[in-house]
Amino acid sequence: MRTTVAPPDSLLRLARRRAGTAGSTLSGIVTEALRAFLTSSAREPEEPYEVLTFGARGAKFPTESEIRGALDAEELGSLNLRKR
């Protein structure tokens, strides 16, 4: 069956290049890609994951300036500067 599709030019160039290096045709590459997409999306969805969180419920997140201050202090501490 013939069907017309209109992929972006850049994608079409990549597909033609892949077909040439694979010794295939553009139709063969499109068929292979479509088959791979449809079979992968037909699989059972993965089980939802649990988000792990730490800290007390309702705890306040540090502000950007607090984070920068902590990073600056850590960086200065790692320099091992002698006090005069």
Backbone bond lengths (Angstrom), bond angles and torsions (degrees), N, CA, C in turn:
res aa  C-N    CA-C-N  psi(-1)  N-CA   C-N-CA  omega(-1)  CA-C   N-CA-C  phi
1 M - - - 1.445 - - 1.529 107.97 -
2 R 1.288 117.13 136.74 1.459 121.90 178.90 1.520 109.56 -94.83
3 T 1.319 115.12 137.09 1.453 122.11 178.30 1.521 108.05 -140.15
4 T 1.299 116.43 143.68 1.458 120.48 178.45 1.520 108.97 -101.26
5 V 1.321 116.20 129.63 1.462 122.19 173.72 1.522 107.48 -125.09
6 A 1.327 116.70 157.32 1.463 120.57 -177.54 1.532 110.20 -130.64
7 P 1.343 116.83 74.14 1.470 118.85 178.23 1.532 109.95 -72.73
8 P 1.318 117.34 160.28 1.459 119.79 175.51 1.534 110.13 -58.92
9 D 1.330 116.48 148.20 1.465 121.16 -177.88 1.521 112.44 -55.57
10 S 1.326 116.98 -40.53 1.471 120.15 -178.40 1.529 110.76 -63.26
11 L 1.328 117.03 -39.72 1.467 120.76 178.81 1.523 110.70 -68.84
12 L 1.305 116.56 -38.67 1.460 120.97 178.68 1.528 110.50 -64.25
13 R 1.340 117.49 -40.97 1.469 120.56 177.65 1.525 110.63 -62.11
14 L 1.339 116.60 -43.20 1.468 119.81 178.35 1.528 111.18 -62.32
15 A 1.316 116.35 -42.64 1.470 120.36 -179.42 1.522 110.91 -64.42
16 R 1.327 116.89 -42.27 1.470 119.63 178.40 1.525 110.96 -64.53
17 R 1.332 115.98 -40.39 1.465 119.82 178.56 1.527 110.24 -63.86
18 R 1.327 116.95 -43.32 1.470 121.06 178.86 1.519 110.39 -62.98
19 A 1.327 116.86 -41.00 1.470 120.43 179.09 1.526 110.30 -61.68
20 G 1.319 116.49 -41.97 1.460 119.88 -179.99 1.514 112.54 -64.52
21 T 1.332 116.97 -44.05 1.466 119.52 -178.90 1.522 112.17 -73.36
22 A 1.328 116.71 -25.26 1.469 120.33 179.81 1.521 112.35 -89.70
23 G 1.332 116.74 -3.67 1.461 119.55 -177.90 1.515 111.63 68.55
24 S 1.324 116.39 33.58 1.457 121.92 -177.76 1.521 108.84 -121.52
25 T 1.304 115.25 -174.57 1.461 120.87 175.60 1.523 108.59 -108.85
26 L 1.326 115.16 165.21 1.468 118.93 176.32 1.518 109.96 -59.99
27 S 1.317 116.83 -41.42 1.463 121.12 178.40 1.528 110.97 -60.47
28 G 1.323 116.37 -41.75 1.463 120.41 179.03 1.516 112.31 -64.18
29 I 1.333 116.55 -41.25 1.468 120.62 179.45 1.526 110.61 -66.24
30 V 1.344 117.12 -43.49 1.468 120.75 179.10 1.523 110.11 -63.50
31 T 1.325 116.83 -42.37 1.471 120.48 178.60 1.523 110.76 -61.73
32 E 1.334 116.24 -45.44 1.464 120.87 179.69 1.531 111.31 -62.09
33 A 1.324 116.82 -43.40 1.465 120.83 -179.38 1.525 111.20 -66.56
34 L 1.330 116.74 -42.10 1.459 120.95 179.18 1.522 111.25 -64.75
35 R 1.334 116.39 -41.73 1.458 120.46 178.33 1.532 110.62 -63.19
36 A 1.331 116.71 -43.94 1.467 120.56 179.48 1.523 110.91 -62.89
37 F 1.320 116.97 -41.96 1.462 120.85 179.55 1.519 111.30 -64.33
38 L 1.316 116.34 -46.88 1.467 119.62 -176.54 1.514 112.63 -68.92
39 T 1.306 118.42 -35.12 1.464 119.33 179.21 1.521 111.09 -75.73
40 S 1.327 118.25 -32.07 1.464 119.01 179.65 1.520 110.97 -74.55
41 S 1.329 118.23 -33.88 1.454 119.83 -179.42 1.528 111.57 -81.01
42 A 1.330 117.15 -12.58 1.461 120.56 179.43 1.527 111.66 -84.25
43 R 1.336 116.74 -10.34 1.466 119.36 179.52 1.518 110.50 -66.85
44 E 1.325 114.02 160.90 1.458 119.57 175.89 1.526 109.38 -63.52
45 P 1.311 118.03 137.37 1.469 119.15 177.92 1.526 110.21 -65.57
46 E 1.336 115.32 148.62 1.451 119.29 178.60 1.523 109.77 -67.23
47 E 1.322 115.31 153.78 1.452 118.78 177.68 1.515 109.31 -65.93
48 P 1.321 116.59 143.46 1.460 118.48 178.98 1.522 110.35 -60.74
49 Y 1.298 115.78 148.47 1.459 119.94 179.89 1.521 110.17 -98.72
50 E 1.295 115.03 158.57 1.459 121.24 179.64 1.519 108.99 -97.93
51 V 1.312 116.21 130.48 1.451 121.06 178.04 1.528 107.65 -83.81
52 L 1.331 115.03 122.18 1.454 119.72 178.88 1.517 108.86 -89.52
53 T 1.304 116.16 130.38 1.456 120.77 178.31 1.516 109.35 -125.87
54 F 1.300 116.16 156.64 1.453 121.59 -179.18 1.515 109.21 -128.96
55 G 1.288 115.88 157.58 1.456 120.44 177.99 1.512 111.51 99.92
56 A 1.300 113.95 173.53 1.458 120.52 -178.19 1.527 110.34 -76.60
57 R 1.313 115.18 145.75 1.462 119.95 177.52 1.522 108.72 -62.23
58 G 1.318 115.69 132.09 1.452 120.92 179.17 1.517 113.67 80.90
59 A 1.345 116.99 9.16 1.460 119.89 -179.15 1.528 109.93 -66.70
60 K 1.323 115.54 152.11 1.466 121.82 -178.71 1.520 109.59 -84.02
61 F 1.313 116.51 132.97 1.459 120.97 175.22 1.523 108.84 -78.00
62 P 1.338 117.04 145.81 1.462 118.52 178.52 1.527 110.88 -68.46
63 T 1.329 114.75 148.86 1.459 120.02 177.52 1.522 109.47 -78.57
64 E 1.320 115.70 169.45 1.461 120.25 178.90 1.527 110.66 -60.86
65 S 1.322 117.42 -41.47 1.473 119.91 -179.68 1.525 111.31 -67.52
66 E 1.326 118.20 -34.29 1.463 120.83 176.93 1.535 110.69 -66.96
67 I 1.317 116.31 -39.74 1.466 120.44 178.65 1.522 109.75 -65.82
68 R 1.340 116.79 -45.06 1.471 120.00 178.72 1.525 111.05 -61.41
69 G 1.317 117.07 -41.52 1.460 120.72 178.74 1.517 111.67 -61.97
70 A 1.332 116.71 -42.91 1.462 120.54 179.12 1.528 111.14 -65.10
71 L 1.332 116.67 -40.87 1.462 119.89 178.78 1.522 111.29 -66.65
72 D 1.338 117.03 -40.22 1.467 120.66 177.73 1.527 110.61 -62.98
73 A 1.329 116.18 -43.74 1.471 120.21 179.87 1.522 110.27 -63.64
74 E 1.318 117.09 -40.67 1.465 121.05 179.16 1.529 110.45 -64.70
75 E 1.322 115.97 -42.25 1.461 120.21 -179.97 1.526 110.77 -65.54
76 L 1.316 117.12 -43.92 1.463 120.10 178.45 1.528 110.90 -64.17
77 G 1.318 117.20 -38.28 1.462 121.05 178.88 1.511 112.18 -65.11
78 S 1.334 117.04 -31.57 1.462 119.60 -178.97 1.519 112.61 -78.60
79 L 1.327 117.90 -11.43 1.464 121.00 -179.80 1.525 112.31 -78.68
80 N 1.325 118.26 -15.97 1.465 123.31 -179.77 1.530 112.19 51.81
81 L 1.331 114.68 49.85 1.462 119.48 179.71 1.523 109.40 -75.54
82 R 1.314 115.70 137.21 1.482 120.71 176.80 1.502 109.12 -81.59
83 K 1.309 116.30 139.73 1.458 119.96 175.34 1.504 108.67 -83.72
84 R 1.319 118.45 141.08 1.470 123.03 -179.63 1.483 111.02 -97.24
